[in-house]
Every structure is written in structure tokens, then in C-alpha cells.
């Protein structure tokens, strides 16, 4: 059986920066804390934990040391809490997320009702909400945005890992129910490239295996895209999860990882797939 690697794989630049900043902080000899998982990948979390990095949910849990803000960003109130607790802070927020935060604040400051496309509980969206003021709404599905009321001034932004087609549909709908519309396209271009690669891979392979954290939004979207192409797709975090029965009778397996999946993990999955089909 042939294993096809997608043309886009490995860390995106935002994940690479967040991991490198956290690892560099451990060289200081001081206590290092990640405010939530720095990226949504179990192997990276284990690697950082082995270097003494502790994951906390609130700055109050760190008595002293360095707090690293994860790639997904945080609301302004959390930054203020880090400062109030007298902790040193390293900001590993992805530059594209920082851009989305600035645009969200701009819309709120200009009096627009901010419509955020995303998953309410996702840390990136939690951070965006912190910049959106009191007049905001988070929507994720077509059913949710079709229940939006008519608005005088509406502004639209997106969680970076949302599919571009969903963002376009939301903007089109809000244009019909608002008198004035301002849009900032904050869908991550790297994510779009990865999603396009997943679609291409689905057209070339008999079965798709997507590797990445089960809580990774961009990884789950890759699974959805493959299935939308009518292909069987499996989502795994580790090579050991790969099942021989998934590959039986298949000539080509497509392999792609989320933006926080190390290339080494993908190569380990590839090696296991080839060993299982000898």
C-alpha cells in the first residue's frame, strides 16, 4: 500500500513560535507555566511537561515564575490578572490571532455589533469575546446565524480555523440583515492551505488518516473536509491508534496532520501504516 503525505504538513508558524518560546523559557531555570495547553497536541504537551512546564487555568495558580500565553491568545482581563499577580509574561499568541483581536476591538470601539464565527468554548474565541464589548454574538452553524436579528451596524470576524466557505456564507447573510456592514477576514491563510491540501488528498487516496489533538479545531475540520469528499477518514493522535483493518484492501492511504502536529509524528504514522500492510 502507498502512503501519500499531503503537500501541507508540519507545524504552522504560530505553533512553532509558541513551542519555541515555551522551551526557551525553561532554560531560565525559573518555574514556567502555560496558561492552558500552549497548542492542542498531546505529544507537545508531554514534551513540555517533561521539561517542567506546568499547565494552569488561571494566573492565580502560579505563585511565581513565568507565564506563557498560548498561541490562541487570551482576553484583556487575563493579561491584567497576570500583571496583578506580579508574574513575568511571555506572549506566544499567534500574530494572526493578535490581528483578529485588534480588528474585533476596532469594531466594538466603532459601535458595531460584533458577530464572531467560531466555537464559543474555544480559547481563541474566548479571547476574541474579551475584545468585542457588550454587544456581540458568537455563531458557529448556519442555523445559529439565520436566527440573528436585523441590525443597524454589524461587524464580522472569525476564529482563525473556521472554514472559509462558512465565513463567506455568514458574511452574505449578515449583509442582508444589516444596514451597515464591516468585515475583517480573519480566517488563517495557513489553515486554508491545509484545508485545500486535505481536499486534494481526498481526491487521490482511498482512505484518509488525520493526525492531531482531538481538541484541535483545525484538525477536526480536516477530518470533516475529507468526509465531505465522500472518503472514509480517521482521526488519531498517536501512531499506535492506527488500525490494520482500516487499511485492508486499500491501495492508497492519505496522511495529513493538523497545524500543531509535529512532522516526526506523521512520519511515525507513515512507518506504522507501511509495516501493517506488508
Backbone as CSV, one residue per row, in Angstrom:
resi,resn,N_x,N_y,N_z,CA_x,CA_y,CA_z,C_x,C_y,C_z
1,UNK,0.834,-1.201,0.000,0.000,0.000,0.000,0.871,1.254,0.000
2,UNK,0.449,2.243,-0.765,1.189,3.501,-0.860,0.615,4.510,0.134
3,UNK,1.485,5.180,0.853,1.066,6.229,1.795,1.393,7.586,1.170
4,UNK,0.362,8.394,0.970,0.537,9.714,0.372,0.506,10.784,1.461
5,UNK,1.571,11.554,1.561,1.609,12.681,2.501,1.038,13.919,1.818
6,UNK,0.195,14.654,2.533,-0.362,15.889,1.977,0.750,16.886,1.700
7,UNK,0.515,17.800,0.757,1.552,18.776,0.390,1.768,19.809,1.491
8,UNK,0.811,19.944,2.409,0.959,20.861,3.547,0.939,20.033,4.827
9,UNK,2.032,20.054,5.571,2.114,19.294,6.819,3.119,19.963,7.756
10,UNK,3.139,19.491,8.998,4.061,20.043,9.980,3.496,21.267,10.685
11,UNK,4.279,21.817,11.615,3.864,22.984,12.393,3.590,24.190,11.491
12,UNK,2.533,24.934,11.800,2.378,26.262,11.219,3.294,27.214,11.996
13,UNK,3.500,28.418,11.468,4.471,29.328,12.103,4.024,29.758,13.496
14,UNK,2.701,29.861,13.728,2.204,30.268,15.043,2.484,29.227,16.107
15,UNK,2.283,27.971,15.764,2.552,26.870,16.691,4.061,26.777,16.954
16,UNK,4.847,26.875,15.900,6.307,26.791,16.037,6.810,27.864,17.005
17,UNK,6.285,29.085,16.846,6.696,30.184,17.722,6.312,29.904,19.173
18,UNK,5.092,29.421,19.404,4.613,29.188,20.771,5.435,28.111,21.471
19,UNK,5.744,27.041,20.750,6.526,25.955,21.342,7.955,26.423,21.623
20,UNK,8.552,27.128,20.674,9.931,27.602,20.859,10.045,28.583,22.028
21,UNK,9.067,29.479,22.165,9.102,30.441,23.269,8.968,29.748,24.624
22,UNK,8.110,28.725,24.671,7.942,27.990,25.924,9.214,27.228,26.268
23,UNK,9.802,26.574,25.294,11.027,25.813,25.542,12.174,26.740,25.944
24,UNK,12.238,27.903,25.321,13.284,28.865,25.680,13.113,29.344,27.119
25,UNK,11.864,29.493,27.552,11.605,29.948,28.926,12.118,28.948,29.949
26,UNK,12.087,27.658,29.604,12.545,26.635,30.553,14.051,26.713,30.788
27,UNK,14.775,27.364,29.862,16.226,27.490,30.018,16.599,28.505,31.100
28,UNK,15.622,29.279,31.552,15.894,30.324,32.550,16.129,29.764,33.949
29,UNK,15.720,28.511,34.162,15.857,27.931,35.494,14.716,28.294,36.425
30,UNK,13.771,29.093,35.937,12.629,29.502,36.749,11.425,28.612,36.442
31,UNK,10.406,28.689,37.284,9.170,27.951,37.046,8.480,28.533,35.813
32,UNK,7.997,27.641,34.937,7.316,28.072,33.717,5.917,27.475,33.686
33,UNK,4.950,28.333,33.379,3.557,27.912,33.330,2.948,28.256,31.971
34,UNK,2.257,27.295,31.393,1.441,27.570,30.209,0.017,27.845,30.671
35,UNK,-0.533,28.934,30.201,-1.905,29.285,30.549,-2.836,28.520,29.613
36,UNK,-3.143,27.273,29.971,-3.831,26.360,29.075,-2.797,25.687,28.190
37,UNK,-3.217,24.643,27.447,-2.287,23.976,26.523,-1.740,24.994,25.528
38,UNK,-0.434,25.074,25.402,0.156,26.079,24.516,-0.303,25.853,23.082
39,UNK,-0.447,24.585,22.697,-1.068,24.200,21.425,-1.860,22.926,21.694
40,UNK,-2.823,22.630,20.845,-3.670,21.459,21.061,-3.047,20.205,20.445
41,UNK,-2.013,19.699,21.115,-1.370,18.475,20.663,-0.792,17.747,21.877
42,UNK,-1.209,16.495,22.116,-0.772,15.784,23.321,0.727,15.516,23.369
43,UNK,1.343,15.232,22.220,2.774,14.937,22.215,3.580,16.167,22.623
44,UNK,3.166,17.325,22.133,3.864,18.567,22.504,3.654,18.864,23.984
45,UNK,2.435,18.643,24.476,2.158,18.865,25.902,3.045,17.978,26.769
46,UNK,3.211,16.715,26.352,4.054,15.788,27.109,5.515,16.216,27.057
47,UNK,5.954,16.686,25.901,7.345,17.130,25.746,7.648,18.315,26.654
48,UNK,6.705,19.257,26.716,6.905,20.425,27.571,6.820,20.054,29.051
49,UNK,5.913,19.142,29.378,5.786,18.693,30.774,7.079,18.036,31.243
50,UNK,7.736,17.302,30.344,9.000,16.648,30.689,10.092,17.670,30.988
51,UNK,9.911,18.888,30.482,10.885,19.958,30.748,10.451,20.819,31.934
52,UNK,9.405,20.360,32.627,8.980,21.037,33.851,7.896,22.081,33.690
53,UNK,7.364,22.220,32.473,6.304,23.206,32.240,4.994,22.702,32.836
54,UNK,4.337,23.557,33.600,3.051,23.207,34.202,1.935,23.958,33.488
55,UNK,0.813,23.278,33.297,-0.353,23.901,32.667,-1.301,24.379,33.756
56,UNK,-1.684,25.650,33.688,-2.614,26.220,34.665,-3.804,26.830,33.933
57,UNK,-4.899,26.980,34.648,-6.103,27.558,34.052,-6.265,29.022,34.419
58,UNK,-5.575,29.462,35.478,-5.727,30.830,35.970,-4.381,31.323,36.492
59,UNK,-4.031,32.588,36.232,-2.749,33.113,36.727,-2.585,32.977,38.240
60,UNK,-3.686,32.933,38.967,-3.619,32.811,40.429,-2.986,31.489,40.871
61,UNK,-2.934,30.508,39.966,-2.356,29.202,40.294,-0.830,29.242,40.274
62,UNK,-0.247,30.303,39.745,1.211,30.427,39.692,1.672,31.386,40.777
63,UNK,2.440,30.887,41.740,2.880,31.758,42.834,4.046,32.647,42.420
64,UNK,4.857,32.166,41.476,5.998,32.950,40.978,6.512,32.276,39.719
65,UNK,7.224,33.052,38.881,7.796,32.459,37.685,7.328,33.146,36.416
66,UNK,7.322,32.374,35.333,6.997,32.902,34.008,5.708,32.257,33.498
67,UNK,4.790,33.086,33.050,3.559,32.599,32.443,3.640,32.820,30.935
68,UNK,3.411,31.760,30.176,3.418,31.854,28.716,1.982,31.838,28.214
69,UNK,1.579,32.911,27.530,0.250,32.951,26.913,0.287,32.088,25.668
70,UNK,-0.645,31.184,25.553,-0.632,30.223,24.448,-0.966,30.862,23.103
71,UNK,-0.790,30.068,22.040,-0.964,30.566,20.677,-2.362,31.114,20.423
72,UNK,-3.360,30.617,21.165,-4.748,31.020,20.935,-5.078,32.401,21.496
73,UNK,-4.188,32.950,22.330,-4.444,34.267,22.911,-5.351,34.209,24.125
74,UNK,-5.497,35.345,24.793,-6.341,35.454,25.993,-7.087,36.782,25.969
75,UNK,-8.159,36.903,26.753,-8.865,38.184,26.863,-8.017,39.199,27.629
76,UNK,-8.302,40.492,27.475,-7.553,41.528,28.202,-7.568,41.327,29.714
77,UNK,-8.676,40.828,30.249,-8.784,40.640,31.706,-7.744,39.642,32.217
78,UNK,-7.420,38.648,31.409,-6.435,37.650,31.824,-5.031,38.258,31.825
79,UNK,-4.741,39.075,30.822,-3.450,39.776,30.813,-3.309,40.650,32.060
80,UNK,-4.396,41.338,32.411,-4.375,42.196,33.601,-4.147,41.368,34.855
81,UNK,-4.715,40.158,34.893,-4.547,39.285,36.047,-3.103,38.813,36.178
82,UNK,-2.467,38.520,35.056,-1.045,38.111,35.083,-0.196,39.226,35.694
83,UNK,-0.470,40.441,35.256,0.277,41.594,35.775,-0.018,41.823,37.252
84,UNK,-1.295,41.678,37.626,-1.693,41.911,39.017,-1.034,40.922,39.972
85,UNK,-0.753,39.728,39.466,-0.116,38.713,40.311,1.405,38.829,40.287
86,UNK,1.921,39.831,39.611,3.363,40.072,39.611,4.167,39.031,38.868
87,UNK,3.560,38.418,37.864,4.235,37.360,37.117,4.858,37.907,35.836
88,UNK,6.003,37.371,35.470,6.578,37.703,34.167,5.764,36.994,33.088
89,UNK,5.607,37.654,31.960,4.747,37.105,30.912,5.482,37.035,29.582
90,UNK,5.359,35.903,28.916,5.827,35.744,27.542,4.585,35.533,26.681
91,UNK,4.406,36.402,25.716,3.215,36.335,24.872,3.503,35.505,23.623
92,UNK,2.938,34.293,23.579,3.122,33.405,22.424,1.883,33.389,21.531
93,UNK,1.035,34.396,21.685,-0.155,34.473,20.840,0.248,34.554,19.371
94,UNK,-0.389,33.746,18.529,-0.125,33.790,17.096,-0.368,35.202,16.566
95,UNK,0.476,35.663,15.674,0.342,37.019,15.128,-0.996,37.210,14.415
96,UNK,-1.523,36.161,13.812,-2.812,36.265,13.122,-3.961,36.374,14.119
97,UNK,-3.805,35.760,15.280,-4.814,35.893,16.332,-4.763,37.303,16.917
98,UNK,-3.563,37.831,17.106,-3.433,39.213,17.591,-4.110,40.180,16.620
99,UNK,-3.954,39.921,15.337,-4.599,40.740,14.303,-6.121,40.672,14.446
100,UNK,-6.650,39.480,14.659,-8.095,39.318,14.834,-8.583,40.039,16.084
101,UNK,-7.774,40.007,17.136,-8.150,40.713,18.367,-8.214,42.219,18.135
102,UNK,-7.249,42.758,17.386,-7.242,44.197,17.096,-8.475,44.594,16.287
103,UNK,-8.814,43.802,15.291,-9.977,44.102,14.456,-11.279,44.007,15.259
104,UNK,-11.339,43.019,16.142,-12.536,42.857,16.977,-12.728,44.077,17.872
105,UNK,-11.639,44.541,18.478,-11.710,45.727,19.328,-12.096,46.954,18.511
106,UNK,-11.543,47.068,17.307,-11.862,48.202,16.440,-13.362,48.249,16.133
107,UNK,-13.932,47.109,15.810,-15.369,47.055,15.525,-16.189,47.481,16.740
108,UNK,-15.798,46.968,17.903,-16.520,47.315,19.128,-16.403,48.810,19.421
109,UNK,-15.199,49.354,19.266,-14.973,50.775,19.537,-15.752,51.669,18.577
110,UNK,-15.985,51.179,17.359,-16.704,51.971,16.353,-18.216,51.777,16.412
111,UNK,-18.673,51.018,17.416,-20.111,50.888,17.636,-20.812,49.815,16.831
112,UNK,-20.052,48.872,16.276,-20.661,47.771,15.534,-21.039,46.644,16.501
113,UNK,-22.130,45.962,16.187,-22.415,44.726,16.887,-21.489,43.672,16.297
114,UNK,-20.650,43.065,17.126,-19.625,42.156,16.632,-20.182,40.733,16.520
115,UNK,-20.124,40.192,15.314,-20.531,38.812,15.068,-19.259,37.988,14.886
116,UNK,-19.057,37.002,15.750,-17.858,36.166,15.699,-18.245,34.772,15.226
117,UNK,-17.637,34.330,14.136,-17.837,32.961,13.672,-16.843,32.065,14.405
118,UNK,-17.356,31.118,15.182,-16.452,30.240,15.910,-17.163,29.406,16.952
119,UNK,-16.391,28.602,17.649,-16.899,27.744,18.721,-16.766,28.493,20.040
120,UNK,-17.875,28.668,20.739,-17.891,29.521,21.953,-16.819,29.142,22.970
121,UNK,-16.614,27.843,23.176,-15.705,27.393,24.231,-14.242,27.364,23.788
122,UNK,-13.987,27.573,22.500,-12.601,27.510,22.029,-11.816,28.678,22.613
123,UNK,-10.587,28.435,23.097,-9.817,29.518,23.744,-9.608,30.743,22.874
124,UNK,-9.453,30.552,21.567,-9.281,31.714,20.689,-10.534,32.589,20.689
125,UNK,-11.695,31.942,20.644,-12.958,32.688,20.649,-13.185,33.357,22.003
126,UNK,-12.847,32.674,23.076,-12.947,33.270,24.411,-12.116,34.552,24.453
127,UNK,-10.933,34.506,23.841,-10.094,35.694,23.785,-10.715,36.803,22.958
128,UNK,-11.280,36.468,21.791,-11.911,37.473,20.930,-13.092,38.135,21.629
129,UNK,-13.878,37.343,22.338,-15.034,37.891,23.055,-14.595,38.970,24.043
130,UNK,-13.411,38.801,24.621,-12.903,39.783,25.563,-12.630,41.141,24.938
131,UNK,-12.537,41.190,23.605,-12.295,42.445,22.887,-13.563,42.970,22.206
132,UNK,-14.650,42.201,22.282,-15.842,42.502,21.486,-16.849,43.417,22.170
133,UNK,-16.586,43.809,23.426,-17.540,44.670,24.122,-18.800,43.922,24.518
134,UNK,-19.787,44.662,24.977,-21.014,44.017,25.475,-21.940,43.581,24.342
135,UNK,-21.825,44.232,23.182,-22.738,43.938,22.076,-22.056,43.005,21.070
136,UNK,-22.142,41.715,21.339,-21.514,40.735,20.456,-22.321,39.442,20.447
137,UNK,-22.107,38.638,19.422,-22.746,37.335,19.306,-21.760,36.363,18.680
138,UNK,-21.711,35.148,19.226,-20.890,34.085,18.645,-21.809,33.095,17.947
139,UNK,-21.516,32.808,16.693,-22.302,31.827,15.939,-21.350,30.828,15.296
140,UNK,-21.812,29.596,15.159,-20.965,28.569,14.551,-21.655,27.865,13.383
141,UNK,-22.960,27.714,13.469,-23.686,26.974,12.438,-24.623,27.894,11.662
142,UNK,-25.029,27.432,10.487,-25.958,28.192,9.658,-27.268,28.432,10.387
143,UNK,-27.718,27.439,11.132,-28.955,27.592,11.896,-28.833,28.723,12.907
144,UNK,-27.669,28.849,13.528,-27.467,29.908,14.525,-27.452,31.285,13.881
145,UNK,-26.727,31.436,12.756,-26.666,32.783,12.183,-27.952,33.178,11.469
146,UNK,-28.764,32.205,11.071,-30.050,32.559,10.457,-31.061,33.067,11.478
147,UNK,-30.751,32.904,12.769,-31.616,33.435,13.831,-31.141,34.799,14.337
148,UNK,-30.116,35.352,13.704,-29.660,36.683,14.099,-30.742,37.722,13.775
149,UNK,-30.918,38.721,14.639,-31.907,39.771,14.361,-31.366,40.781,13.344
150,UNK,-32.230,41.626,12.828,-31.774,42.698,11.946,-30.951,43.689,12.766
151,UNK,-29.936,44.264,12.129,-29.004,45.149,12.837,-28.739,46.409,12.035
152,UNK,-28.471,47.508,12.756,-28.080,48.748,12.078,-26.625,48.671,11.640
153,UNK,-25.745,48.308,12.575,-24.314,48.226,12.276,-23.795,46.865,12.725
154,UNK,-23.307,46.090,11.782,-22.786,44.760,12.105,-21.352,44.628,11.618
155,UNK,-20.521,44.035,12.460,-19.134,43.754,12.089,-18.863,42.271,12.243
156,UNK,-18.157,41.677,11.292,-17.938,40.227,11.305,-16.447,39.892,11.326
157,UNK,-16.085,39.000,12.237,-14.740,38.422,12.282,-14.892,36.914,12.474
158,UNK,-13.766,36.198,12.428,-13.848,34.748,12.528,-12.717,34.173,13.369
159,UNK,-13.021,33.088,14.054,-11.981,32.238,14.616,-11.094,31.809,13.457
160,UNK,-9.797,31.803,13.647,-8.868,31.604,12.530,-9.007,30.259,11.843
161,UNK,-9.498,29.241,12.554,-9.551,27.893,11.993,-10.899,27.526,11.397
162,UNK,-11.805,28.472,11.292,-13.099,28.195,10.667,-12.934,28.016,9.159
163,UNK,-13.770,27.191,8.524,-13.649,27.009,7.066,-14.042,28.275,6.324
164,UNK,-13.317,28.638,5.273,-13.595,29.882,4.545,-14.989,29.932,3.933
165,UNK,-15.529,28.777,3.523,-16.875,28.784,2.927,-17.922,29.211,3.950
166,UNK,-17.719,28.814,5.220,-18.665,29.199,6.271,-18.609,30.708,6.519
167,UNK,-17.392,31.252,6.498,-17.236,32.688,6.706,-17.935,33.465,5.592
168,UNK,-17.768,33.003,4.343,-18.406,33.677,3.207,-19.928,33.640,3.327
169,UNK,-20.464,32.489,3.720,-21.912,32.360,3.858,-22.443,33.251,4.974
170,UNK,-21.707,33.313,6.086,-22.134,34.166,7.197,-22.138,35.630,6.763
171,UNK,-21.078,36.083,6.119,-20.989,37.479,5.669,-22.131,37.801,4.714
172,UNK,-22.416,36.888,3.807,-23.503,37.094,2.846,-24.839,37.258,3.558
173,UNK,-25.055,36.439,4.581,-26.322,36.516,5.320,-26.417,37.812,6.124
174,UNK,-25.337,38.180,6.811,-25.358,39.396,7.634,-25.535,40.632,6.758
175,UNK,-25.033,40.580,5.536,-25.216,41.700,4.600,-26.699,41.952,4.312
176,UNK,-27.491,40.898,4.357,-28.923,41.023,4.062,-29.728,41.542,5.248
177,UNK,-29.192,41.400,6.470,-29.978,41.771,7.656,-29.405,42.981,8.393
178,UNK,-28.404,43.629,7.802,-27.807,44.801,8.452,-27.827,45.991,7.500
179,UNK,-27.957,47.199,8.084,-27.936,48.418,7.276,-26.512,48.813,6.911
180,UNK,-25.589,48.515,7.810,-24.175,48.827,7.567,-23.342,47.639,8.003
181,UNK,-22.425,47.222,7.151,-21.636,46.024,7.430,-20.149,46.300,7.260
182,UNK,-19.379,45.841,8.235,-17.920,45.937,8.145,-17.349,44.540,8.410
183,UNK,-16.473,44.100,7.537,-15.965,42.731,7.612,-14.446,42.717,7.652
184,UNK,-13.908,41.910,8.563,-12.473,41.629,8.578,-12.308,40.129,8.420
185,UNK,-11.696,39.710,7.331,-11.483,38.284,7.099,-10.303,37.816,7.940
186,UNK,-10.587,37.153,9.040,-9.536,36.708,9.960,-9.354,35.190,9.920
187,UNK,-9.866,34.547,8.873,-9.582,33.124,8.681,-8.105,32.983,8.321
188,UNK,-7.403,32.084,8.992,-5.955,31.936,8.816,-5.614,31.402,7.424
189,UNK,-4.759,32.100,6.659,-4.384,31.616,5.318,-3.639,30.290,5.357
190,UNK,-2.895,30.040,6.434,-2.197,28.761,6.567,-3.213,27.633,6.737
191,UNK,-4.259,27.908,7.520,-5.323,26.928,7.707,-6.024,26.630,6.389
192,UNK,-6.247,27.677,5.590,-6.890,27.487,4.287,-6.045,26.587,3.401
193,UNK,-4.728,26.813,3.381,-3.837,25.970,2.579,-3.898,24.519,3.042
194,UNK,-3.953,24.327,4.359,-4.009,22.964,4.900,-5.336,22.292,4.520
195,UNK,-6.425,23.063,4.569,-7.728,22.520,4.193,-7.784,22.188,2.704
196,UNK,-7.189,23.034,1.876,-7.132,22.745,0.434,-6.318,21.479,0.170
197,UNK,-5.247,21.315,0.925,-4.412,20.122,0.777,-5.182,18.865,1.171
198,UNK,-6.026,18.977,2.201,-6.839,17.833,2.631,-7.839,17.443,1.556
199,UNK,-8.426,18.456,0.924,-9.388,18.191,-0.153,-8.710,17.507,-1.334
200,UNK,-7.524,17.985,-1.697,-6.767,17.371,-2.789,-6.400,15.927,-2.456
201,UNK,-5.972,15.707,-1.223,-5.563,14.373,-0.788,-6.736,13.401,-0.862
202,UNK,-7.912,13.881,-0.491,-9.106,13.021,-0.526,-9.416,12.566,-1.950
203,UNK,-9.020,13.383,-2.925,-9.248,13.014,-4.318,-8.249,12.008,-4.848
204,UNK,-7.170,11.768,-4.091,-6.092,10.893,-4.561,-6.008,9.577,-3.802
205,UNK,-6.595,9.522,-2.603,-6.429,8.352,-1.738,-7.747,7.610,-1.518
206,UNK,-7.625,6.348,-1.082,-8.809,5.523,-0.816,-9.329,5.733,0.605
207,UNK,-8.432,6.065,1.512,-8.792,6.294,2.906,-7.879,7.397,3.439
208,UNK,-8.397,8.207,4.343,-7.630,9.337,4.884,-7.411,9.154,6.382
209,UNK,-6.187,9.394,6.823,-5.869,9.404,8.247,-5.384,10.806,8.604
210,UNK,-6.051,11.421,9.562,-5.711,12.767,10.023,-5.113,12.647,11.417
211,UNK,-3.957,13.260,11.623,-3.234,13.131,12.888,-3.212,14.473,13.615
212,UNK,-3.635,14.463,14.876,-3.615,15.693,15.662,-4.470,15.564,16.903
213,UNK,-4.384,16.551,17.779,-5.136,16.542,19.023,-6.638,16.448,18.790
214,UNK,-7.310,15.655,19.618,-8.762,15.513,19.492,-9.471,16.828,19.827
215,UNK,-8.798,17.712,20.566,-9.386,19.021,20.894,-8.892,20.129,19.972
216,UNK,-8.244,19.750,18.867,-7.734,20.731,17.902,-8.793,21.031,16.847
217,UNK,-9.251,22.272,16.808,-10.318,22.655,15.876,-9.884,22.486,14.424
218,UNK,-8.656,22.905,14.102,-8.229,22.816,12.694,-8.053,21.373,12.261
219,UNK,-7.663,20.491,13.196,-7.516,19.076,12.859,-8.871,18.432,12.594
220,UNK,-9.846,18.735,13.438,-11.190,18.180,13.242,-11.781,18.631,11.908
221,UNK,-11.473,19.864,11.501,-12.001,20.357,10.231,-11.409,19.590,9.054
222,UNK,-10.164,19.152,9.167,-9.557,18.350,8.104,-10.299,17.022,7.946
223,UNK,-10.690,16.440,9.081,-11.473,15.198,9.051,-12.808,15.442,8.343
224,UNK,-13.465,16.545,8.721,-14.762,16.879,8.115,-14.642,17.069,6.605
225,UNK,-13.577,17.753,6.168,-13.393,18.008,4.743,-13.212,16.711,3.955
226,UNK,-12.437,15.782,4.504,-12.228,14.502,3.824,-13.547,13.746,3.704
227,UNK,-14.329,13.783,4.771,-15.613,13.075,4.747,-16.604,13.751,3.803
228,UNK,-16.502,15.079,3.686,-17.365,15.794,2.736,-17.061,15.389,1.292
229,UNK,-15.825,14.882,1.061,-15.443,14.403,-0.266,-15.878,12.950,-0.482
230,UNK,-16.593,12.409,0.508,-17.088,11.042,0.393,-16.084,9.973,0.782
231,UNK,-14.991,10.377,1.432,-13.960,9.417,1.820,-14.069,9.048,3.292
232,UNK,-13.697,7.818,3.606,-13.596,7.395,4.996,-12.370,8.068,5.596
233,UNK,-12.556,8.719,6.740,-11.440,9.432,7.372,-11.385,9.088,8.852
234,UNK,-10.177,8.859,9.338,-9.960,8.531,10.748,-9.102,9.619,11.393
235,UNK,-9.433,9.940,12.645,-8.712,10.971,13.397,-7.972,10.286,14.540
236,UNK,-6.648,10.351,14.508,-5.839,9.742,15.558,-4.880,10.776,16.143
237,UNK,-4.409,10.487,17.348,-3.411,11.351,17.978,-2.019,10.725,17.952
238,UNK,-1.980,9.380,17.960,-0.705,8.673,18.065,-0.621,7.536,17.038
239,UNK,0.588,7.166,16.626,0.744,6.068,15.673,0.103,4.772,16.144
240,UNK,0.148,4.513,17.454,-0.386,3.254,17.994,-1.888,3.109,17.770
241,UNK,-2.581,4.209,17.492,-4.024,4.148,17.276,-4.388,3.642,15.884
242,UNK,-3.433,3.635,14.975,-3.705,3.195,13.604,-4.076,1.719,13.598
243,UNK,-5.209,1.393,12.988,-5.753,0.033,12.994,-5.549,-0.624,11.621
244,UNK,-5.047,-1.847,11.644,-4.787,-2.584,10.404,-6.054,-2.714,9.553
245,UNK,-7.204,-2.900,10.203,-8.459,-3.120,9.467,-8.855,-1.907,8.620
246,UNK,-8.419,-0.706,9.018,-8.746,0.500,8.248,-8.093,0.475,6.867
247,UNK,-6.995,-0.250,6.763,-6.181,-0.214,5.543,-6.398,-1.428,4.651
248,UNK,-7.111,-2.425,5.156,-7.313,-3.669,4.410,-8.002,-3.398,3.068
249,UNK,-7.407,-3.912,2.005,-7.993,-3.765,0.675,-7.827,-2.392,0.056
250,UNK,-7.070,-1.507,0.695,-6.859,-0.150,0.178,-5.508,-0.064,-0.534
251,UNK,-5.470,0.657,-1.636,-4.223,0.837,-2.383,-3.451,2.080,-1.948
252,UNK,-4.204,3.121,-1.544,-3.554,4.381,-1.175,-4.168,4.962,0.094
253,UNK,-3.311,5.272,1.052,-3.743,5.947,2.279,-3.241,7.382,2.254
254,UNK,-4.118,8.335,2.437,-3.721,9.732,2.520,-3.434,10.110,3.957
255,UNK,-2.357,10.845,4.193,-1.931,11.194,5.552,-1.714,12.700,5.662
256,UNK,-2.390,13.303,6.635,-2.258,14.747,6.852,-2.362,15.034,8.346
257,UNK,-1.668,16.065,8.799,-1.702,16.435,10.207,-2.241,17.837,10.400
258,UNK,-2.754,18.094,11.589,-3.202,19.429,11.943,-2.020,20.377,12.056
259,UNK,-2.306,21.654,12.228,-1.244,22.674,12.258,-0.346,22.578,13.482
260,UNK,-0.772,21.800,14.490,0.062,21.632,15.684,0.616,20.214,15.789
261,UNK,0.606,19.476,14.682,1.127,18.105,14.675,2.561,18.096,14.165
262,UNK,3.520,17.606,14.974,4.923,17.573,14.528,5.099,16.648,13.329
263,UNK,5.990,17.019,12.442,6.264,16.193,11.266,6.766,14.811,11.675
264,UNK,7.476,14.741,12.775,8.011,13.457,13.220,6.885,12.470,13.544
265,UNK,5.780,12.975,14.074,4.640,12.109,14.377,4.022,11.562,13.100
266,UNK,3.908,12.414,12.082,3.359,11.971,10.801,4.236,10.889,10.175
267,UNK,5.531,11.053,10.266,6.443,10.060,9.693,6.360,8.739,10.462
268,UNK,6.113,8.812,11.776,5.929,7.602,12.579,4.647,6.878,12.168
269,UNK,3.582,7.644,11.889,2.326,7.039,11.432,2.525,6.396,10.065
270,UNK,3.252,7.078,9.197,3.537,6.544,7.859,4.294,5.213,7.969
271,UNK,5.280,5.188,8.828,6.086,3.972,9.014,5.224,2.827,9.533
272,UNK,4.331,3.133,10.479,3.469,2.090,11.035,2.486,1.576,9.980
273,UNK,1.922,2.492,9.180,0.981,2.096,8.143,1.654,1.144,7.147
274,UNK,2.878,1.466,6.760,3.600,0.622,5.816,3.927,-0.737,6.421
275,UNK,4.232,-0.754,7.718,4.544,-2.021,8.393,3.298,-2.903,8.526
276,UNK,2.140,-2.273,8.733,0.901,-3.035,8.899,0.404,-3.651,7.600
277,UNK,0.887,-3.138,6.482,0.349,-3.618,5.185,1.377,-4.404,4.383
278,UNK,2.455,-4.785,5.019,3.482,-5.590,4.324,2.912,-6.984,4.020
